Amino acid sequence: MALAAIDALQRAVLEHVDTGDVLLCTSPESAIATAASGIAYAVMPAVPRVDALGICAVPVDGLPKTTLGLRMRRGKRAPYIDTFFQLLSKSVGK
């Protein structure tokens, strides 16, 4: 799901929730930590292996697929980055 689609979904949810009940997180890590602590639930792209954190991921049918990007510093690419890409592709491509 592209960032715009996630934003649209979050806005649609906010239309039906009291704003006092909304907690906006600044990163996926803080959203996962908030959900894992039981404070709230998170509307975000699927994150592999969140079940290890005690989070139950509930897929929402009918939404576009998630777009995944990886950012890194410019310059010569270390050889292990290609291995990382291959492992990531196998992990998320399931």
N, C-alpha and C positions, 0 to 999 in steps of 0.2 A: 504494500500500500504506500503510495507516494505521500510525502509530507503534507501536501495540500489535502489529500483524502483523510488523513488522520486528523488534521485541523478541523475539517468539516464535520467529522464524526464527533469530535470533542465538543464543538459548538452546538451540534444538534442535541447532545446529552445535556449541555448546560441550559438549554431552553426549557427543560423539564425538571430541573433541580434547583432548589433554593441556593442562591449564591453563597449563603453562609455555610452550606454543606460541601463546598468545593474547596479543594486544596490543590493548587497548581504547583507542580514540581519543575525544577529547572534542568533536570537531567533524567535519563532513563534509570540510572542507578538510584536516584532519590525516590522515583516513583515505585521501583521494585522494593526498596527498603520500606517505604510507607505501606505498601500492600502487605509485605511479609510481616510487618509489625501488627497488622490488623486494624490500623487506623482508618484505612480507606481501601477502595479498589482502584485499579488503574485501567484506563483505556489507552492502549498503546499497541504497537506491532508485536507480534508473537516473539518471545524471547526463548531460545532453546534452553531447556533444563531448569526452568524456574521452579519445577516441582521439588527440586533438591532444597529449595529455600522455604518450602512449605506453602508455596503459592499454587493455586489451582488455576491453570490457564483455560479459559472458556473461549473456544473459537466462535467468531461471529460469521455465520454463513452469508454469502452474497456480497461480501466486500472484495474490492480488488486485491490482488496479491501484493505483498510487501516488497518494496524496492530496498535493496541493501547496498550501501556504499562504504568504502573504506578510505579513510584519508590518512596520509602520511607526509612526512617532510620531503621536500624536493631534494633531488640529488641522486646519487648512485643507490640503487635498490639492493639491499642485503639479500644474499641467496636464500635465507630462511623465510623471506617474505613470500616467495613463490610456493614454498611448502605450506605456509599458513593459508594462502589462497586456496590451494588444493584441499586442505583439511576443512576449511570453512565451507567450500562448495559442497563437499560430501556431507557435512553435518547439516547444513541448512537446506540442501537440495532434496532431503528425504520427504 
